Amino acid sequence: MPNPIVYGSGHMYPSQHPSQPARPYAADVKHAAGAAPVPPPSYADDPAALHGRGSGWMPLADGDRFDRPAAPAHAHARRRVLRFLGASVLVALASVLVLLSPIASPLFAPSPSSSFPGPPSSGAAGRVVSGISAQAYRQGLRACAAINSFPADTDSAGSRCDVSGCSSAHGRKNPLFETPFGTFNASFDSSAGANANANADASVDADRHHRHRHRHAPPHTRARNPRVGLAGTDAPAPVLLTHATLWDGDGSVYEDTDILLRNGLIARIGKNLRLSNGLADLKPSELNDLTTIDAAGRFVTPGLVDLHSHMGLDSWPALRANSDTNEGSPSRTLPQLRSLDGFNPWDKAIKIINSGGVTTSLVLPGSRNLMGGEAFAFKHRYFPSNRAEDMLLNAGLRPDEGKAWRWMKMACGENPKNVDPGVASGPIFPETRLGEGFLFREYFEKATTLKQSQEDWCARAETAKTLFGASHAHEALAERFPTDLSLDSLVSVLRGDVLLNVHCYETYDLEMFVRLTHEYNFKVAAFHHALEAWEVADMLAKEGIATALFADHWGYKREAYDSSTKASKILTDKGVRVVFKSDHPVLNAQHLVYEAAKAHHYGLSAKLAIQAVTSVPAQLLGQGDRLGRLQPGYDADVVLWDRSPLDIGAHPLKVYVDGYETFEHPNFAKDIATPFDATILTEESAKPKNWNCAIPNGADKTYTLENIGAILATRASEPSSPSDRIVIENGIVTCIGECEPKGDVVDLNGFWVTPGLVAAGVHLGLEEISAELITSSGKLDIDVNADGSVPKAPSAKDSLQIGRHKSKMLDAAFKAGVTSAVSQLRYKGVPGGDNVVFRTGGVDSVDDVIPTSFETRNFHVGSDAMRSNTHESSISGQLDVIRRQIAQGNAEHIAIQIQSAQSIRKLLPSLDETSILVGASEAWRHAGQLKSSILLLPARCTPSTWETRECREPSRVPSGYSILKDNNVNVGLGVPEDNFVRGLIWEAGWAVSDRNANLTDFEFAKESVGLVSWNLAEAYGFLPRTEIAVGRPANLVVYDNVPGTLKAHVRAVVDTTTVECQTVQD
C-alpha cells in the first residue's frame, strides 16, 4: 500500500479524489478526554504502539505505513447500504452514525502523546466520553472563523463572529499585506512537524513574501462615522470652512477651497460650495445649525495621528499612583497586557495634546519589557459617559464597516535588558541581547505551537461537522478550542490580526528582530525610535517595515547616540515609510507637528513631512481609509491652523474630532479676522540658500563681511544699512558700520549676523551620554551640616572636558551657533556646585574657560531635592538652607532650580537682582514682584509635575513668558536635555511667536536672539562675550534667513580665530 499523503483537512490516500471528504486516521479518533493528535506510527518502528489503540488499527505485514483502519461490522453494513442506495442516503447515514456514537465519537479525539486507553469495551479505562458541550463547540467555531478558514455562525448581517466580536463576512485584510491573513494550511500535521516543514519548505517563504507586501488602502466614501452618537450624544452640527488652503494628508494642496463637515464625516470638498449647490443635501434644520468659518486662506489639514504615545498611562501631573506604562514584573514577556486597562481618561494631557492638532493617538505600553502588551488607539474627544471605551477609535464600529484592528508593542535593546539589572536573589533575566533573543524565540515558539493546536482543532471540528452534522459534531470532540490567555494575543500577531510596533534603535537590534520575523513568519508594522534605521534603510525597504522617529531627539543613551538629522530623508529616499511620533510624555505630543517641521528644516520635503503625521501613521494603524486625509467619507478630524503647520510656533485655531469642535484657540476671533497669505511650502523651501562661504579660518587673518541683511550686535541694535560692514583682524572686531574693507572681502548675500548663542543650565563638557555615567565627570553629593550650613563644593571647572573632535554634543552645539555654555555638574539634594562657562568650540579645558564678573552657585528646591533624615527632607528645610547662604554671604550670586509658585513666593524677600530662578514654570504668578532673572527651563513648559501644575503651556494666552516680559523681568531660555541645544534658537522663536505682538522680522529676530544670548550672559556675568563690538573677540553667527524661524539655517560660526563654514548637523 502506498504511503498516505496530506490533502485538505485530513489524511488521504492517493486513490482518494480531492473532492471527496478526507478519511481521518485513527490517530484522529477519540477514546478519552485529554487526547492530542499524533501522526500514525510506523509499525516497524514501534509494533507495540498499536496495542491499546483500539480495534480500529491494523498493521501491514511488511511493516510499511498503516493502511486505512480495519472496518468493523457496522462499517461493512454501511458500505452495502451505500452501494445500494447511493448518494441519496448520505444524510440518513450521518444520523445512523450518530446513533452509533459509542463507536463513532472516538473518531475526533486528539491523540495523547502517550498510548491510547483501551477499546470502548475494556471497562473504566476505555470508557467513551460524551464530547464537549454544544455551546463550547459553537464558541470554538467562532474562534475558527477568526482564522478565516472555516465556516461559522454569523450575525444577522452575515458577518463572521468570534469570541471577541464580529468582523465583515467579505473577508479581512491587513493594511500591510495584499491577501487575507491567517489562511489556514489545510494539512494539519502536529505542531512540531508543521514547524519543521515551514522552516524547510521554500514555498512557505515565497508565500510569506506574497502575503507581506505593502499596499495602500484605496480611498472610498463611507456613509457613517461609527463614533457619532456614542453614549447618547447628539450628532455634531454641520460646519462649513470656506476659502481654506487644504493641505491633504497625501501632500496635495488645494487653494481657496471649501470643506463641509457633516454627521462626523467630511461630506463635501470643492470651491464655493454655497454657490455650486454643494449644500443641497442638508436638511432645513441642518442649514439652520450650520456654522460657517471663513478661513481666509489659512491652512486646513487632517487631524494629526500620533503613532506612539503613553498619554493616559503616564498621566499629568505625574504621580506614582497613576504611572501605568511599564509592568514591573520579573517577566519580560507580557503580550497579554492591554493598555486600555490602565488608560486614565482624566489625564490633563489629553486636551492639551488635542490643542496641538492631534486627534488620534495610539497608546502603547512602555519598553521595559520585551513584549509589553496590546496597544489601543484613542480619539481626543471626551464623552459625558466619562468612559475610556467611548474614546476608542474602534468604538461603535460595525462588522460591515471594516476590521477592528488590534495593535501590540514589543521592545529590544537597552531598555528590556538594563531595567532592574539585579535584585536580592540575583540578576533578572535577560541582562544581554543574547537573553532577549532567546526569550523572544521561546514565546514565539509557544505561540506557534498554540496556533497549530488551534488549527488542528478547527480541522477536526470541520470533519466532525461533515460526518455527523452540526447538531451532533460536538459529541465527537474531546476538548474545547485550545486557548491560553497569556499567548492568545501573540497568536493573533502570528495570524496577522495584530499590527506590531517594535521599539528598537540600533542596527543589530533591528536585524535581530527581522530574523525573528522570518523564523516565525510574522510582520512588523513599524520600528519605533529606530535612530540607526537610516544605516540599514535597504533592509527595511526590502522587508516593507516603516519607521516611527524623532526628528532630532538623540544622544540620551548609547543606542540613541548614532542618529542623523537626515534620517527621515535617507529612509524615504530608499522607499521606507517614515512617521514622526511623540513618545509622550518624553516629548509633549501637543507639539507633534514640530517634529515634522524640524524634519522639513533638515531636508525632508514638505509633502512627506505632513504625510508623516497624517496619512502614513493612519495607514500603519490600519485606518488609511478613515483617517489622515481630507477626502469625502473620511472621519471629520480637521485642523484649522493660524499659519503653515511647518512654521515655528504654529498653533491650531480650531480642532474638530468626528466633526465635534474640541478646541478653539483664545486668539481665534482676533486671528481669523486678520488677512493671511498662505505660502505653499515646497521641497526647495527647506534647503539652505546658495552661498559660497569664503570666511578664512585661523590666526593672522583679516577679512571684511559685507552685503549683510541685518546685524544684531547688541540689545540696542537698530536695523542696519545695506552698506554696513564688519571688519575682523586676527579674531578681533575692528570696525562695524561704515567701514573700509580690509583683507578678504566676503559677500554675505544679504544674510543675518547675530552674536553666538548661550546654552545655560546644561551639562555640556561635563557629560556626553547622560545614561552612561562613565562618559561624565561624575556627580556632586554635598551633605548639609546639621545647622543648615553648606561646605564648599568642588568646582565644575576642574571637571571640564572639551574638544569637538571627541564630543558629538559639543560639535552639534557649535554648529547650531551655540558658542558659549554655562554648565554645571549634576547633584543630589539642595546644594550644588558652581558653573563653568566655556567656549563650545574650544580645545583647551583651561584656556577656553570664559571669565565671568562673579561666581554663581547652584541650589535646588523641590520634591526632587528631598533627602530623608536630613535638613533637606522638607521644603521648609530646603528654603532655610538657601536663606542661610544668602544671609551669611556664602554665595555671591545664586541660581535656584525651583518651579512652584508657592516656594518662589516664600523666597521673594530674600532675592534680588543677583539671583537667578531656574525652571520657574510658575514664576509668572509673581512677575510683578520679581527682581531675579529667570531661566525658563524648559522653554515650553508642561503641567507634567505636581510643582508645575500652573505652568502656562503654549496654547495658553497670554503665555508665561509674555507676562514676565510685560513686567520687565530679565528672561532667558533653556532646554531640558543637552541634545536639544541645537534647537535653542527655535525655542526662542517659539516663545516670541507666542506673544502675538505683530513684530517686524528685525524685532522678532532681536527678541529671539536676546532670549538665548544677551539676557543669559547678563545673568551669569559675561555680557561682553555676547556683544559684537569693536575691540572684542569676534563671536558671531551667520543665518541665511530670519533667526528664530525654521526657514533660517546656520551658514557660518565664528569664534575668534575658529571658523566653521557651511555648517551641517549630523
Protein Blocks (a to p, Z undefined) as FASTA:
>chain_A
ZZdddehjbdcdfkbcfkbccdddfklpcfbghiacdddddfklmmmlmgonajkbccdf
klpacddddddfklmmmmmmmmmnommlmmmmmmmmmmmmmmmmmmmgccdfbdcdddfk
nojmloccebjafklmmmmmmmmmmnopaccdddfkopacdfkbccdfkbpadfkbmbde
hiacfbacdfklmmmmmmmmmklmmmmmmmmpccdddddddfbdfkgopahiacdddddd
ehiacddfkopacehiadddeehiafbgcehkllnopmmmpcfklmmmpccddekhpacd
dddddfbdcehklccdddfklgckbccbfbfbdfkbcfklmccfkbmklmmmmmnopabd
cddddfkbmblbjcddddddddfklpaklmpmkgoiafknopcdddddddehjllmmgok
bcfkoccddfbfklmmmmmmmmmmmmmmmmmmmmmmmmmmmmmmmmnojklmmmmpfbdc
dddfklmmmmmmmnopaccddddfbfmlmmmmmmmmmmnopadfbdghjlmlmmmmmmmm
mnopacdddfklghkamklmmgcfklmmmmmmnopacdddekiakbacklmmmmmmmmmm
nopafklmmmmmmmmmmmmnopammgopacehiacddcddfbdfkbghiacfbdceehia
fbdcfklmmmmmpccddddddfklmpccddddfbdedehiacddehifbdcfblmlccdd
fkbccddeehiafbgcjdddehjaddehhpacddddddehiaehkamblmlmklpgbjad
ddddfkopacddddfklmgccdjklomklmmmmmnopabdcdddddehjbdcddddddfk
bmbfklmpccdfbdcddddedjklpcghiaklpfklmmmmmmmmmmnopafbacdddfbl
klmmmmmmmpcfkbccehjlmmmmmmmmpmbdcddddfbdcffbfklmmpccfkbccdfk
lmmmmnopacddddfbfklmmmmmmmmmmmmmmnonopafklmmmmmmmmmmmmmmmmno
pammmpccehiacdddddfbdehiakbccfbdcehjaccehiacZZ
